[in-house]
């Protein structure tokens, strides 16, 4: 007797991935509690510090802050879109239900990943549109597109970090813990204040943080700083792999 389970046709596999990704995107785009913070925080910070209070800095400071606050905005959908939702879905039993559904095992995570990438790209686009409406930044179209692509791909390490945190805590505790990671990391990575203005001891912490490496890549692709990006890209890939492995081990043991 043949006991091998029939494999799902390729068309149905792709349809399952696309359906899950579309569902995640629609779900979060319709959630004001998710979309408003990730879009308002970076845009308001940019308006306040990059435009209103930037009396003597000029265009260079405005361009620097645009990139830095874009990176700040990119971190949020990865951390909170994965961390908070996973913790709540584990606690409510929804994750267990999804595992029992007849869909590819990776569809759930890939759906969330695509949602986070779309949200990150949206944040960067909003900042670029705002900057252009307020007088422009001098960035070329290719530099703007490079920044959007950097944001969409750069969210992945924070997705992995959020995923790992979501496996460690319960639903109600995820948001406070992620904020304790999110805000200090942004500050220590030089996203709010240039690293050169921080005490030397704090400057030494920046290279161990993924946000610092993403900021360096973003500054490079926009032409603001001419720095080699290979090491920073490898660091971001390493963080992504590390946190994914940690999260996968945790989920296999505890669900």
N, C-alpha and C positions, 0 to 999 in steps of 0.2 A: 504494500500500500504506500502510495506517495504522500508523505506528510509535509512536504515543502510548501510553505505558504506562497501563493501566487504573487508575483511581483507587480507593483503598480505601473501601469503604462507611463511612458515618459511624459506624454501630454498632460496626464492627470497630476504628475509630480510637479511640473512647472505651474499648472493651474493652482495647486495647493500653495506653493510658495507665493505666487502673485496675490492670491486671495488673502492670505495671512498678512502680507505686507500692506496691501490696500486697507485691510481692516484696521491695522495698527495706526496707519497714517491718519485715516479718517477719525478714529477714536481720539487721538491726541490733538489733532487740529481743531476738534470740536470741544476740547476741554480748556476753558478759560484759566483754570487753576494751574495748568501746565504751560500754555502758550503765552499768557500775559507776562509771567515773571521772566521767561527766557528771552522775550523780545523787548520788554520794557527796561530791564536792568541795564544791559549794555548800551542801549540807545540813550537812556537818561544820563548815564555816566559820561558818555561821549559828549552829549550836549552840554553838560555842566562843566566838565574839566577840559574838553577839547575845543569848545566853542566859547561858552560864556566866560569862563575864567582864564582863557588863553589870550590874555591881552598882549603879552610881550613875547610869547613863544613863536608866533607866526605859523606859516604853513608847515614847516618841518615838524614842529611839535604836534600839530593837528593830525598830520599823516601818521606819525608814530602812535598817537593815542587811538586813531582809527583802527590800526592793525591790532594793537594790544587789547582794545575792548572787543574787537571781533573774536579774538582768541578766548577772551573771558566769556563771551556769549556762546561760543562753540562748546565749551566744557559742560554747560548746563544740561542740554538735552541728553548727552551721554550719561552723565552721572545720575540725573533724576529720572530720565525716561526709562533707564534700566533698573537702577537701584531701588527706587521707591516702589515702582510698579511690580517688580519681581518679588520684593519682600511682602507686599500686600497680597499678591496672587498666590504665593506659597502659603501664607497664613490662612487665606480663605478657602484653599483647596482647588482654586482654578487651575493652577499649574499641574496638579495631579490629573484633573479632568482633561486638560489639553494633551497630556501624555497618552491618555487612553483613546484619543480620537484617531481615526484612520488617516493621518497626515504624516508627511516626512518629519522625522524627529528634529531636524534643524530649522523647520519652517517658522517656529515660534521665535527663535533667536534672530534669524535673518529678517523676519518682519520687523522686530523692534530695532534692529540695526539700521534698516533702510529708513524707518521713521526718524531715527536720530540724525541720520545723514541729511534727510530732507529738511528737518528743523534747523540743523546747523547751517546749511546753505541759505535758508531763509533769513536767519539772523544776520549773516554777512551781507546779503543783498540789501536788507533794510538799512544797515549802517552805510553802505556805499551810496544808496539812493539819498539818504539823509545828508551825507557829506556833499554830494553833488548839488543838491537843492540849496545848500548853505554856502555855495561858492566854489565847490570843487576841491579836489585834493591834488590834482596834477597827475594822477595815475592814468596810464593808458588802459584801453579796453583789455588788452592781453594781461596786464597786471591785475586788473579787477577780476577777470575770469580765473586767473591763477590763485587769487586769494579765496574766491568762492570754492574752488576745487580743493584747496588746502584745508578749508574749514570742513567741507563735507567728508574728506578722508581723515582729517585730524581728530574728528570726534571719536574714532574707533578706540583709542586707548582709554578714553573716559567711559565709553560703553563697557569695556572689559572691567574697568575698576568699579563702576557702578554695579555691574553684574556680580562681582565678587562680594561687595558690601551687602548686596541684596540677599546673598545666601547666608550671611552671618547674623542678620538682625531681623526682628519682627517688623511688621508694617508700620506701626506708629513710631518706631525708633529710627527708621531709615532716614527720613528727611533731616532731623537734627544732626545725625552723625555725618551725613553727606555734606551738610552746610559747614560742619567743622573741618571737613577736608577741602571743600570747594573754595571758601573765602581765604583761609590762610595760604593755600597753594597759589591762588591768584596774586596775592600780595607778595609772597616770597619769590615768585617767578618774574617779578618786574612788570606785571600787567597794569598795576595802578600807579606805581612810582618807579622810575628807571632804576635798575639795579645799582648803578653807580652812586645813587643818592642814599642807598641803604648802608647800614653798618657792615663792615667787612665780614664779620662772622655770619651775618645773614646772607651775604652774597655767595658764600661758600655752599649754602644749601640749595641754591637754584638748580645746578646741574643734575641733582637727583630727582627733580620733579618733572613729570611729563609736560606740564604747561609751559615750562621754560623752553623745552625743545621745540614745541609747536610754535611758540612765539618767534623763535629764531628762524624757523623755516618760513613763517609768514612774512617776517621782515625781509628775508632774502628774496622770496618770489616776487615781492612788490618793488624790489630794487632799492629799498630804504637802506639796507645794510648788505655789503658784499661779503658774505660768510659762507664757507662750505656747508652744504646741507646734508651730506651723506651720513655723517655721524649722528646728527639729530634725527634723521629719518630712521636709522637703525635703532636708536634709543627708543623711539616711539613704537616701532615694531616689536622690540623686546618687551616693553611694558605691556603691549596688547597680548602677546603670547603668554607672558607670565600670569597676568590676571585671569586670562581665559582658562589656563591650566588649573589655577587655584580654585576658580569657580566651578569648573567641571568636576574636580575631585570632591568638592563640598556637596554638590548636587547629587553625585553618585552615592555618597554615603548617607546623606540625610534627606534628599529630595527637596 
